[in-house]
Amino acid sequence: MAYKIREHSLAKVPVLLIVGKKEAQAGTVSIREYGNPDAPTIAMETAINLLADASRSRLLQVFGT
């Protein structure tokens, strides 16, 4: 898992959602943002809602609707 995280960090992927064995059992996900050393672990449903809201706000910025 660490290899895949490092590989994507070097590729400068803006956001990684990490679900390992512990997260899968707990129903959580770790979110790593490029350049941010913190990786909070939050509930899967909360992560989905955060990403959906971020996507909507980004679309509004781009298309101004």
CHARMM internal coordinates of N, CA and C (Angstrom, degrees):
IC EDIT
DIST 1 N 1 CA 1.4470
DIST 1 CA 1 C 1.5312
ANGL 1 N 1 CA 1 C 109.74
DIST 1 C 2 N 1.3280
ANGL 1 CA 1 C 2 N 117.77
DIHE 1 N 1 CA 1 C 2 N -42.63
DIST 2 N 2 CA 1.4648
ANGL 1 C 2 N 2 CA 120.89
DIHE 1 CA 1 C 2 N 2 CA -177.98
DIST 2 CA 2 C 1.5271
ANGL 2 N 2 CA 2 C 110.88
DIHE 1 C 2 N 2 CA 2 C -60.29
DIST 2 C 3 N 1.3353
ANGL 2 CA 2 C 3 N 117.47
DIHE 2 N 2 CA 2 C 3 N -36.19
DIST 3 N 3 CA 1.4603
ANGL 2 C 3 N 3 CA 121.54
DIHE 2 CA 2 C 3 N 3 CA 178.99
DIST 3 CA 3 C 1.5250
ANGL 3 N 3 CA 3 C 110.62
DIHE 2 C 3 N 3 CA 3 C -62.03
DIST 3 C 4 N 1.3244
ANGL 3 CA 3 C 4 N 116.95
DIHE 3 N 3 CA 3 C 4 N -44.66
DIST 4 N 4 CA 1.4577
ANGL 3 C 4 N 4 CA 121.24
DIHE 3 CA 3 C 4 N 4 CA -178.98
DIST 4 CA 4 C 1.5270
ANGL 4 N 4 CA 4 C 110.83
DIHE 3 C 4 N 4 CA 4 C -65.58
DIST 4 C 5 N 1.3252
ANGL 4 CA 4 C 5 N 117.01
DIHE 4 N 4 CA 4 C 5 N -40.49
DIST 5 N 5 CA 1.4699
ANGL 4 C 5 N 5 CA 120.84
DIHE 4 CA 4 C 5 N 5 CA 178.54
DIST 5 CA 5 C 1.5144
ANGL 5 N 5 CA 5 C 109.80
DIHE 4 C 5 N 5 CA 5 C -62.93
DIST 5 C 6 N 1.3203
ANGL 5 CA 5 C 6 N 116.80
DIHE 5 N 5 CA 5 C 6 N -46.25
DIST 6 N 6 CA 1.4716
ANGL 5 C 6 N 6 CA 120.71
DIHE 5 CA 5 C 6 N 6 CA 179.99
DIST 6 CA 6 C 1.5281
ANGL 6 N 6 CA 6 C 110.93
DIHE 5 C 6 N 6 CA 6 C -62.73
DIST 6 C 7 N 1.3236
ANGL 6 CA 6 C 7 N 116.45
DIHE 6 N 6 CA 6 C 7 N -43.22
DIST 7 N 7 CA 1.4574
ANGL 6 C 7 N 7 CA 120.86
DIHE 6 CA 6 C 7 N 7 CA 179.95
DIST 7 CA 7 C 1.5326
ANGL 7 N 7 CA 7 C 111.58
DIHE 6 C 7 N 7 CA 7 C -58.72
DIST 7 C 8 N 1.3248
ANGL 7 CA 7 C 8 N 116.40
DIHE 7 N 7 CA 7 C 8 N -43.33
DIST 8 N 8 CA 1.4574
ANGL 7 C 8 N 8 CA 120.01
DIHE 7 CA 7 C 8 N 8 CA 179.96
DIST 8 CA 8 C 1.5226
ANGL 8 N 8 CA 8 C 111.40
DIHE 7 C 8 N 8 CA 8 C -73.33
DIST 8 C 9 N 1.3236
ANGL 8 CA 8 C 9 N 117.89
DIHE 8 N 8 CA 8 C 9 N -31.40
DIST 9 N 9 CA 1.4637
ANGL 8 C 9 N 9 CA 120.65
DIHE 8 CA 8 C 9 N 9 CA 176.26
DIST 9 CA 9 C 1.5213
ANGL 9 N 9 CA 9 C 110.23
DIHE 8 C 9 N 9 CA 9 C -65.30
DIST 9 C 10 N 1.3262
ANGL 9 CA 9 C 10 N 117.01
DIHE 9 N 9 CA 9 C 10 N -41.17
DIST 10 N 10 CA 1.4626
ANGL 9 C 10 N 10 CA 120.45
DIHE 9 CA 9 C 10 N 10 CA 177.91
DIST 10 CA 10 C 1.5240
ANGL 10 N 10 CA 10 C 111.47
DIHE 9 C 10 N 10 CA 10 C -66.40
DIST 10 C 11 N 1.3241
ANGL 10 CA 10 C 11 N 116.70
DIHE 10 N 10 CA 10 C 11 N -28.50
DIST 11 N 11 CA 1.4617
ANGL 10 C 11 N 11 CA 121.50
DIHE 10 CA 10 C 11 N 11 CA 178.11
DIST 11 CA 11 C 1.5301
ANGL 11 N 11 CA 11 C 111.16
DIHE 10 C 11 N 11 CA 11 C -81.99
DIST 11 C 12 N 1.3441
ANGL 11 CA 11 C 12 N 116.53
DIHE 11 N 11 CA 11 C 12 N -2.25
DIST 12 N 12 CA 1.4645
ANGL 11 C 12 N 12 CA 123.51
DIHE 11 CA 11 C 12 N 12 CA 177.93
DIST 12 CA 12 C 1.5259
ANGL 12 N 12 CA 12 C 112.74
DIHE 11 C 12 N 12 CA 12 C 61.10
DIST 12 C 13 N 1.3297
ANGL 12 CA 12 C 13 N 115.50
DIHE 12 N 12 CA 12 C 13 N 40.66
DIST 13 N 13 CA 1.4663
ANGL 12 C 13 N 13 CA 120.91
DIHE 12 CA 12 C 13 N 13 CA 174.70
DIST 13 CA 13 C 1.5262
ANGL 13 N 13 CA 13 C 106.81
DIHE 12 C 13 N 13 CA 13 C -66.87
DIST 13 C 14 N 1.3314
ANGL 13 CA 13 C 14 N 119.46
DIHE 13 N 13 CA 13 C 14 N 126.15
DIST 14 N 14 CA 1.4646
ANGL 13 C 14 N 14 CA 121.47
DIHE 13 CA 13 C 14 N 14 CA -172.71
DIST 14 CA 14 C 1.5306
ANGL 14 N 14 CA 14 C 114.71
DIHE 13 C 14 N 14 CA 14 C -63.36
DIST 14 C 15 N 1.3312
ANGL 14 CA 14 C 15 N 118.03
DIHE 14 N 14 CA 14 C 15 N -39.44
DIST 15 N 15 CA 1.4669
ANGL 14 C 15 N 15 CA 120.79
DIHE 14 CA 14 C 15 N 15 CA -177.42
DIST 15 CA 15 C 1.5260
ANGL 15 N 15 CA 15 C 109.09
DIHE 14 C 15 N 15 CA 15 C -140.85
DIST 15 C 16 N 1.3300
ANGL 15 CA 15 C 16 N 115.39
DIHE 15 N 15 CA 15 C 16 N 132.09
DIST 16 N 16 CA 1.4620
ANGL 15 C 16 N 16 CA 121.45
DIHE 15 CA 15 C 16 N 16 CA 175.37
DIST 16 CA 16 C 1.5146
ANGL 16 N 16 CA 16 C 108.87
DIHE 15 C 16 N 16 CA 16 C -118.36
DIST 16 C 17 N 1.3131
ANGL 16 CA 16 C 17 N 116.41
DIHE 16 N 16 CA 16 C 17 N 133.48
DIST 17 N 17 CA 1.4524
ANGL 16 C 17 N 17 CA 121.71
DIHE 16 CA 16 C 17 N 17 CA 171.15
DIST 17 CA 17 C 1.5217
ANGL 17 N 17 CA 17 C 106.26
DIHE 16 C 17 N 17 CA 17 C -104.04
DIST 17 C 18 N 1.3194
ANGL 17 CA 17 C 18 N 115.78
DIHE 17 N 17 CA 17 C 18 N 121.54
DIST 18 N 18 CA 1.4583
ANGL 17 C 18 N 18 CA 120.41
DIHE 17 CA 17 C 18 N 18 CA -175.02
DIST 18 CA 18 C 1.5188
ANGL 18 N 18 CA 18 C 109.36
DIHE 17 C 18 N 18 CA 18 C -112.26
DIST 18 C 19 N 1.3225
ANGL 18 CA 18 C 19 N 115.54
DIHE 18 N 18 CA 18 C 19 N 123.93
DIST 19 N 19 CA 1.4603
ANGL 18 C 19 N 19 CA 121.57
DIHE 18 CA 18 C 19 N 19 CA 176.80
DIST 19 CA 19 C 1.5258
ANGL 19 N 19 CA 19 C 107.36
DIHE 18 C 19 N 19 CA 19 C -126.84
DIST 19 C 20 N 1.3301
ANGL 19 CA 19 C 20 N 115.01
DIHE 19 N 19 CA 19 C 20 N 100.16
DIST 20 N 20 CA 1.4608
ANGL 19 C 20 N 20 CA 120.96
DIHE 19 CA 19 C 20 N 20 CA 175.43
DIST 20 CA 20 C 1.5188
ANGL 20 N 20 CA 20 C 109.46
DIHE 19 C 20 N 20 CA 20 C -95.25
DIST 20 C 21 N 1.3155
ANGL 20 CA 20 C 21 N 116.24
DIHE 20 N 20 CA 20 C 21 N -167.33
DIST 21 N 21 CA 1.4618
ANGL 20 C 21 N 21 CA 120.67
DIHE 20 CA 20 C 21 N 21 CA -178.94
DIST 21 CA 21 C 1.5272
ANGL 21 N 21 CA 21 C 111.61
DIHE 20 C 21 N 21 CA 21 C -61.67
DIST 21 C 22 N 1.3385
ANGL 21 CA 21 C 22 N 116.32
DIHE 21 N 21 CA 21 C 22 N -45.12
DIST 22 N 22 CA 1.4655
ANGL 21 C 22 N 22 CA 119.81
DIHE 21 CA 21 C 22 N 22 CA -178.57
DIST 22 CA 22 C 1.5246
ANGL 22 N 22 CA 22 C 111.32
DIHE 21 C 22 N 22 CA 22 C -63.81
DIST 22 C 23 N 1.3244
ANGL 22 CA 22 C 23 N 116.28
DIHE 22 N 22 CA 22 C 23 N -43.31
DIST 23 N 23 CA 1.4612
ANGL 22 C 23 N 23 CA 120.23
DIHE 22 CA 22 C 23 N 23 CA -179.83
DIST 23 CA 23 C 1.5273
ANGL 23 N 23 CA 23 C 110.98
DIHE 22 C 23 N 23 CA 23 C -66.35
DIST 23 C 24 N 1.3204
ANGL 23 CA 23 C 24 N 116.98
DIHE 23 N 23 CA 23 C 24 N -40.51
DIST 24 N 24 CA 1.4626
ANGL 23 C 24 N 24 CA 120.75
DIHE 23 CA 23 C 24 N 24 CA -179.67
DIST 24 CA 24 C 1.5280
ANGL 24 N 24 CA 24 C 110.90
DIHE 23 C 24 N 24 CA 24 C -62.49
DIST 24 C 25 N 1.3097
ANGL 24 CA 24 C 25 N 116.95
DIHE 24 N 24 CA 24 C 25 N -41.66
DIST 25 N 25 CA 1.4624
ANGL 24 C 25 N 25 CA 120.54
DIHE 24 CA 24 C 25 N 25 CA 179.67
DIST 25 CA 25 C 1.5234
ANGL 25 N 25 CA 25 C 111.45
DIHE 24 C 25 N 25 CA 25 C -68.15
DIST 25 C 26 N 1.3353
ANGL 25 CA 25 C 26 N 116.76
DIHE 25 N 25 CA 25 C 26 N -35.25
DIST 26 N 26 CA 1.4614
ANGL 25 C 26 N 26 CA 121.21
DIHE 25 CA 25 C 26 N 26 CA -177.09
DIST 26 CA 26 C 1.5300
ANGL 26 N 26 CA 26 C 112.94
DIHE 25 C 26 N 26 CA 26 C -88.03
DIST 26 C 27 N 1.3361
ANGL 26 CA 26 C 27 N 118.05
DIHE 26 N 26 CA 26 C 27 N -11.14
DIST 27 N 27 CA 1.4653
ANGL 26 C 27 N 27 CA 120.76
DIHE 26 CA 26 C 27 N 27 CA -177.62
DIST 27 CA 27 C 1.5158
ANGL 27 N 27 CA 27 C 112.11
DIHE 26 C 27 N 27 CA 27 C 73.54
DIST 27 C 28 N 1.3351
ANGL 27 CA 27 C 28 N 116.03
DIHE 27 N 27 CA 27 C 28 N 33.26
DIST 28 N 28 CA 1.4612
ANGL 27 C 28 N 28 CA 121.39
DIHE 27 CA 27 C 28 N 28 CA -179.06
DIST 28 CA 28 C 1.5230
ANGL 28 N 28 CA 28 C 110.04
DIHE 27 C 28 N 28 CA 28 C -121.00
DIST 28 C 29 N 1.3191
ANGL 28 CA 28 C 29 N 115.65
DIHE 28 N 28 CA 28 C 29 N 176.73
DIST 29 N 29 CA 1.4562
ANGL 28 C 29 N 29 CA 122.57
DIHE 28 CA 28 C 29 N 29 CA 177.63
DIST 29 CA 29 C 1.5301
ANGL 29 N 29 CA 29 C 108.01
DIHE 28 C 29 N 29 CA 29 C -147.36
DIST 29 C 30 N 1.3349
ANGL 29 CA 29 C 30 N 116.49
DIHE 29 N 29 CA 29 C 30 N 143.66
DIST 30 N 30 CA 1.4585
ANGL 29 C 30 N 30 CA 121.07
DIHE 29 CA 29 C 30 N 30 CA 174.32
DIST 30 CA 30 C 1.5220
ANGL 30 N 30 CA 30 C 107.54
DIHE 29 C 30 N 30 CA 30 C -98.49
DIST 30 C 31 N 1.3185
ANGL 30 CA 30 C 31 N 115.82
DIHE 30 N 30 CA 30 C 31 N 135.17
DIST 31 N 31 CA 1.4587
ANGL 30 C 31 N 31 CA 120.89
DIHE 30 CA 30 C 31 N 31 CA -179.98
DIST 31 CA 31 C 1.5214
ANGL 31 N 31 CA 31 C 108.60
DIHE 30 C 31 N 31 CA 31 C -111.56
DIST 31 C 32 N 1.3390
ANGL 31 CA 31 C 32 N 116.25
DIHE 31 N 31 CA 31 C 32 N 121.47
DIST 32 N 32 CA 1.4638
ANGL 31 C 32 N 32 CA 121.07
DIHE 31 CA 31 C 32 N 32 CA 177.34
DIST 32 CA 32 C 1.5217
ANGL 32 N 32 CA 32 C 108.08
DIHE 31 C 32 N 32 CA 32 C -114.55
DIST 32 C 33 N 1.3142
ANGL 32 CA 32 C 33 N 115.13
DIHE 32 N 32 CA 32 C 33 N 123.98
DIST 33 N 33 CA 1.4600
ANGL 32 C 33 N 33 CA 120.45
DIHE 32 CA 32 C 33 N 33 CA 175.99
DIST 33 CA 33 C 1.5160
ANGL 33 N 33 CA 33 C 108.51
DIHE 32 C 33 N 33 CA 33 C -101.14
DIST 33 C 34 N 1.3219
ANGL 33 CA 33 C 34 N 116.63
DIHE 33 N 33 CA 33 C 34 N 141.99
DIST 34 N 34 CA 1.4568
ANGL 33 C 34 N 34 CA 121.29
DIHE 33 CA 33 C 34 N 34 CA 179.95
DIST 34 CA 34 C 1.5264
ANGL 34 N 34 CA 34 C 109.48
DIHE 33 C 34 N 34 CA 34 C -60.00
DIST 34 C 35 N 1.3199
ANGL 34 CA 34 C 35 N 116.70
DIHE 34 N 34 CA 34 C 35 N 128.90
DIST 35 N 35 CA 1.4501
ANGL 34 C 35 N 35 CA 121.86
DIHE 34 CA 34 C 35 N 35 CA 178.27
DIST 35 CA 35 C 1.5142
ANGL 35 N 35 CA 35 C 114.62
DIHE 34 C 35 N 35 CA 35 C 86.37
DIST 35 C 36 N 1.3178
ANGL 35 CA 35 C 36 N 117.90
DIHE 35 N 35 CA 35 C 36 N -5.28
DIST 36 N 36 CA 1.4602
ANGL 35 C 36 N 36 CA 122.05
DIHE 35 CA 35 C 36 N 36 CA -179.94
DIST 36 CA 36 C 1.5303
ANGL 36 N 36 CA 36 C 108.01
DIHE 35 C 36 N 36 CA 36 C -111.53
DIST 36 C 37 N 1.3331
ANGL 36 CA 36 C 37 N 118.60
DIHE 36 N 36 CA 36 C 37 N 117.59
DIST 37 N 37 CA 1.4645
ANGL 36 C 37 N 37 CA 120.47
DIHE 36 CA 36 C 37 N 37 CA -176.62
DIST 37 CA 37 C 1.5269
ANGL 37 N 37 CA 37 C 113.93
DIHE 36 C 37 N 37 CA 37 C -71.22
DIST 37 C 38 N 1.3231
ANGL 37 CA 37 C 38 N 117.82
DIHE 37 N 37 CA 37 C 38 N -18.70
DIST 38 N 38 CA 1.4596
ANGL 37 C 38 N 38 CA 120.87
DIHE 37 CA 37 C 38 N 38 CA -179.88
DIST 38 CA 38 C 1.5278
ANGL 38 N 38 CA 38 C 110.32
DIHE 37 C 38 N 38 CA 38 C -78.20
DIST 38 C 39 N 1.3265
ANGL 38 CA 38 C 39 N 115.47
DIHE 38 N 38 CA 38 C 39 N 143.35
DIST 39 N 39 CA 1.4615
ANGL 38 C 39 N 39 CA 120.71
DIHE 38 CA 38 C 39 N 39 CA 175.78
DIST 39 CA 39 C 1.5238
ANGL 39 N 39 CA 39 C 107.85
DIHE 38 C 39 N 39 CA 39 C -134.49
DIST 39 C 40 N 1.3351
ANGL 39 CA 39 C 40 N 117.04
DIHE 39 N 39 CA 39 C 40 N 82.69
DIST 40 N 40 CA 1.4654
ANGL 39 C 40 N 40 CA 118.80
DIHE 39 CA 39 C 40 N 40 CA -177.97
DIST 40 CA 40 C 1.5250
ANGL 40 N 40 CA 40 C 111.74
DIHE 39 C 40 N 40 CA 40 C -65.88
DIST 40 C 41 N 1.3120
ANGL 40 CA 40 C 41 N 115.36
DIHE 40 N 40 CA 40 C 41 N 145.78
DIST 41 N 41 CA 1.4583
ANGL 40 C 41 N 41 CA 121.50
DIHE 40 CA 40 C 41 N 41 CA 175.82
DIST 41 CA 41 C 1.5208
ANGL 41 N 41 CA 41 C 107.62
DIHE 40 C 41 N 41 CA 41 C -104.30
DIST 41 C 42 N 1.3310
ANGL 41 CA 41 C 42 N 115.50
DIHE 41 N 41 CA 41 C 42 N 122.21
DIST 42 N 42 CA 1.4603
ANGL 41 C 42 N 42 CA 120.18
DIHE 41 CA 41 C 42 N 42 CA -177.31
DIST 42 CA 42 C 1.5271
ANGL 42 N 42 CA 42 C 109.55
DIHE 41 C 42 N 42 CA 42 C -132.06
DIST 42 C 43 N 1.3136
ANGL 42 CA 42 C 43 N 115.80
DIHE 42 N 42 CA 42 C 43 N 166.69
DIST 43 N 43 CA 1.4607
ANGL 42 C 43 N 43 CA 121.10
DIHE 42 CA 42 C 43 N 43 CA 179.16
DIST 43 CA 43 C 1.5291
ANGL 43 N 43 CA 43 C 109.98
DIHE 42 C 43 N 43 CA 43 C -63.20
DIST 43 C 44 N 1.3073
ANGL 43 CA 43 C 44 N 115.67
DIHE 43 N 43 CA 43 C 44 N 147.01
DIST 44 N 44 CA 1.4652
ANGL 43 C 44 N 44 CA 121.56
DIHE 43 CA 43 C 44 N 44 CA -178.07
DIST 44 CA 44 C 1.5295
ANGL 44 N 44 CA 44 C 111.33
DIHE 43 C 44 N 44 CA 44 C -57.30
DIST 44 C 45 N 1.3127
ANGL 44 CA 44 C 45 N 117.71
DIHE 44 N 44 CA 44 C 45 N -44.81
DIST 45 N 45 CA 1.4652
ANGL 44 C 45 N 45 CA 121.96
DIHE 44 CA 44 C 45 N 45 CA -179.45
DIST 45 CA 45 C 1.5291
ANGL 45 N 45 CA 45 C 110.94
DIHE 44 C 45 N 45 CA 45 C -61.97
DIST 45 C 46 N 1.3132
ANGL 45 CA 45 C 46 N 117.30
DIHE 45 N 45 CA 45 C 46 N -40.40
DIST 46 N 46 CA 1.4647
ANGL 45 C 46 N 46 CA 121.71
DIHE 45 CA 45 C 46 N 46 CA 178.24
DIST 46 CA 46 C 1.5264
ANGL 46 N 46 CA 46 C 110.41
DIHE 45 C 46 N 46 CA 46 C -64.30
DIST 46 C 47 N 1.3249
ANGL 46 CA 46 C 47 N 117.13
DIHE 46 N 46 CA 46 C 47 N -41.91
DIST 47 N 47 CA 1.4712
ANGL 46 C 47 N 47 CA 121.27
DIHE 46 CA 46 C 47 N 47 CA 178.87
DIST 47 CA 47 C 1.5172
ANGL 47 N 47 CA 47 C 110.95
DIHE 46 C 47 N 47 CA 47 C -62.48
DIST 47 C 48 N 1.3162
ANGL 47 CA 47 C 48 N 116.62
DIHE 47 N 47 CA 47 C 48 N -42.44
DIST 48 N 48 CA 1.4711
ANGL 47 C 48 N 48 CA 120.56
DIHE 47 CA 47 C 48 N 48 CA 179.07
DIST 48 CA 48 C 1.5235
ANGL 48 N 48 CA 48 C 110.24
DIHE 47 C 48 N 48 CA 48 C -62.13
DIST 48 C 49 N 1.3261
ANGL 48 CA 48 C 49 N 117.00
DIHE 48 N 48 CA 48 C 49 N -44.39
DIST 49 N 49 CA 1.4688
ANGL 48 C 49 N 49 CA 120.70
DIHE 48 CA 48 C 49 N 49 CA 179.26
DIST 49 CA 49 C 1.5270
ANGL 49 N 49 CA 49 C 111.68
DIHE 48 C 49 N 49 CA 49 C -64.72
DIST 49 C 50 N 1.3385
ANGL 49 CA 49 C 50 N 117.72
DIHE 49 N 49 CA 49 C 50 N -40.96
DIST 50 N 50 CA 1.4700
ANGL 49 C 50 N 50 CA 120.95
DIHE 49 CA 49 C 50 N 50 CA 178.32
DIST 50 CA 50 C 1.5268
ANGL 50 N 50 CA 50 C 111.14
DIHE 49 C 50 N 50 CA 50 C -61.91
DIST 50 C 51 N 1.3171
ANGL 50 CA 50 C 51 N 116.73
DIHE 50 N 50 CA 50 C 51 N -45.51
DIST 51 N 51 CA 1.4592
ANGL 50 C 51 N 51 CA 120.18
DIHE 50 CA 50 C 51 N 51 CA -179.74
DIST 51 CA 51 C 1.5251
ANGL 51 N 51 CA 51 C 112.02
DIHE 50 C 51 N 51 CA 51 C -67.03
DIST 51 C 52 N 1.3189
ANGL 51 CA 51 C 52 N 117.36
DIHE 51 N 51 CA 51 C 52 N -37.48
DIST 52 N 52 CA 1.4642
ANGL 51 C 52 N 52 CA 120.57
DIHE 51 CA 51 C 52 N 52 CA 177.86
DIST 52 CA 52 C 1.5208
ANGL 52 N 52 CA 52 C 110.51
DIHE 51 C 52 N 52 CA 52 C -65.08
DIST 52 C 53 N 1.3264
ANGL 52 CA 52 C 53 N 117.17
DIHE 52 N 52 CA 52 C 53 N -43.22
DIST 53 N 53 CA 1.4672
ANGL 52 C 53 N 53 CA 120.87
DIHE 52 CA 52 C 53 N 53 CA 178.24
DIST 53 CA 53 C 1.5258
ANGL 53 N 53 CA 53 C 111.30
DIHE 52 C 53 N 53 CA 53 C -64.25
DIST 53 C 54 N 1.3359
ANGL 53 CA 53 C 54 N 116.79
DIHE 53 N 53 CA 53 C 54 N -42.14
DIST 54 N 54 CA 1.4634
ANGL 53 C 54 N 54 CA 120.65
DIHE 53 CA 53 C 54 N 54 CA 178.68
DIST 54 CA 54 C 1.5193
ANGL 54 N 54 CA 54 C 110.72
DIHE 53 C 54 N 54 CA 54 C -63.39
DIST 54 C 55 N 1.3197
ANGL 54 CA 54 C 55 N 116.52
DIHE 54 N 54 CA 54 C 55 N -39.67
DIST 55 N 55 CA 1.4547
ANGL 54 C 55 N 55 CA 120.96
DIHE 54 CA 54 C 55 N 55 CA 179.24
DIST 55 CA 55 C 1.5281
ANGL 55 N 55 CA 55 C 110.78
DIHE 54 C 55 N 55 CA 55 C -64.70
DIST 55 C 56 N 1.3283
ANGL 55 CA 55 C 56 N 116.05
DIHE 55 N 55 CA 55 C 56 N -44.62
DIST 56 N 56 CA 1.4739
ANGL 55 C 56 N 56 CA 119.78
DIHE 55 CA 55 C 56 N 56 CA 179.01
DIST 56 CA 56 C 1.5266
ANGL 56 N 56 CA 56 C 111.53
DIHE 55 C 56 N 56 CA 56 C -61.83
DIST 56 C 57 N 1.3285
ANGL 56 CA 56 C 57 N 116.47
DIHE 56 N 56 CA 56 C 57 N -44.49
DIST 57 N 57 CA 1.4612
ANGL 56 C 57 N 57 CA 119.33
DIHE 56 CA 56 C 57 N 57 CA -178.00
DIST 57 CA 57 C 1.5321
ANGL 57 N 57 CA 57 C 110.54
DIHE 56 C 57 N 57 CA 57 C -66.85
DIST 57 C 58 N 1.3275
ANGL 57 CA 57 C 58 N 117.08
DIHE 57 N 57 CA 57 C 58 N -35.02
DIST 58 N 58 CA 1.4636
ANGL 57 C 58 N 58 CA 120.68
DIHE 57 CA 57 C 58 N 58 CA 178.28
DIST 58 CA 58 C 1.5337
ANGL 58 N 58 CA 58 C 109.83
DIHE 57 C 58 N 58 CA 58 C -67.05
DIST 58 C 59 N 1.3174
ANGL 58 CA 58 C 59 N 117.31
DIHE 58 N 58 CA 58 C 59 N -41.19
DIST 59 N 59 CA 1.4644
ANGL 58 C 59 N 59 CA 120.27
DIHE 58 CA 58 C 59 N 59 CA 177.76
DIST 59 CA 59 C 1.5169
ANGL 59 N 59 CA 59 C 110.66
DIHE 58 C 59 N 59 CA 59 C -62.46
DIST 59 C 60 N 1.3338
ANGL 59 CA 59 C 60 N 116.86
DIHE 59 N 59 CA 59 C 60 N -39.35
DIST 60 N 60 CA 1.4650
ANGL 59 C 60 N 60 CA 119.93
DIHE 59 CA 59 C 60 N 60 CA 177.88
DIST 60 CA 60 C 1.5213
ANGL 60 N 60 CA 60 C 111.28
DIHE 59 C 60 N 60 CA 60 C -64.52
DIST 60 C 61 N 1.3309
ANGL 60 CA 60 C 61 N 117.06
DIHE 60 N 60 CA 60 C 61 N -37.40
DIST 61 N 61 CA 1.4665
ANGL 60 C 61 N 61 CA 120.37
DIHE 60 CA 60 C 61 N 61 CA 178.18
DIST 61 CA 61 C 1.5275
ANGL 61 N 61 CA 61 C 110.67
DIHE 60 C 61 N 61 CA 61 C -65.50
DIST 61 C 62 N 1.2977
ANGL 61 CA 61 C 62 N 116.59
DIHE 61 N 61 CA 61 C 62 N -42.68
DIST 62 N 62 CA 1.4672
ANGL 61 C 62 N 62 CA 121.08
DIHE 61 CA 61 C 62 N 62 CA -175.55
DIST 62 CA 62 C 1.5228
ANGL 62 N 62 CA 62 C 111.42
DIHE 61 C 62 N 62 CA 62 C -72.83
DIST 62 C 63 N 1.3340
ANGL 62 CA 62 C 63 N 116.44
DIHE 62 N 62 CA 62 C 63 N -45.80
DIST 63 N 63 CA 1.4552
ANGL 62 C 63 N 63 CA 119.91
DIHE 62 CA 62 C 63 N 63 CA -173.20
DIST 63 CA 63 C 1.5218
ANGL 63 N 63 CA 63 C 113.87
DIHE 62 C 63 N 63 CA 63 C -101.79
DIST 63 C 64 N 1.3425
ANGL 63 CA 63 C 64 N 117.11
DIHE 63 N 63 CA 63 C 64 N -9.02
DIST 64 N 64 CA 1.4507
ANGL 63 C 64 N 64 CA 120.90
DIHE 63 CA 63 C 64 N 64 CA 175.00
DIST 64 CA 64 C 1.5153
ANGL 64 N 64 CA 64 C 115.39
DIHE 63 C 64 N 64 CA 64 C 62.73
DIST 64 C 65 N 1.3022
ANGL 64 CA 64 C 65 N 116.78
DIHE 64 N 64 CA 64 C 65 N 26.18
DIST 65 N 65 CA 1.4612
ANGL 64 C 65 N 65 CA 119.72
DIHE 64 CA 64 C 65 N 65 CA -178.36
DIST 65 CA 65 C 1.4964
ANGL 65 N 65 CA 65 C 109.99
DIHE 64 C 65 N 65 CA 65 C -100.63
END
COOR INIT
IC SEED 1 N 1 CA 1 C
IC BUILD
